[in-house]
Amino acid sequence: MNAQQTLAFRELLAAWNRREDARSQSNFRALASARADLEDARTKLHLTLDR
């Protein structure tokens, strides 16, 4: 992995953890935000892997 891919993966992992934390706490507002962040992070990682 190059530096850009590593950063994108770390962002994906952080978004995943935020989503799981919100889900375990039944915090639906935070869950909605975290799910959107997770989708963005997935897209960014996908784009770095296509290069």
N, C-alpha and C positions, 0 to 999 in steps of 0.2 A: 504494500500500500504506500502511496505517496502521501505527502503532508496534507494535501487537499482532501484526499479520501479519508485519512485519519480524522481530520477535523469534522468532516461530514458524518462519520460514524459516531464520533463522540456526541455530536448534536443529536443524532438519532437515539442514542442510548439515554441521554438526558431527557429527551422528550418522552421516551418510553417510561422512564422512571417517574416522571411527573404525572403521566397518565395513570400509572398503577397506583401511585400515592393517592391521587384524587378519587380513583375508583374504590380503593379500600376504605376511604373516609366518607364515601357517599357524598362527595362535594361535587354536585352536578355542574355548577358553573365552571369550576376549575377543570372538570373532566372535559367539558366542551372545548375549552381553550387548549387544553393539552392534546386533545385529539387532532385539532387543527394543526398544532405545532408538530405533531408526529407525522402527519401527512406531508407537511412542508419538508421536514427532515428526510423523509423517505424519498421524496422527489429529488432533493439535493444530492443525496447519496447515489441514487440511480444515475443522475447526470454525470457525477464524477467517475462512475464505473464504466460509462459508455465511451469515455475518451481514450 
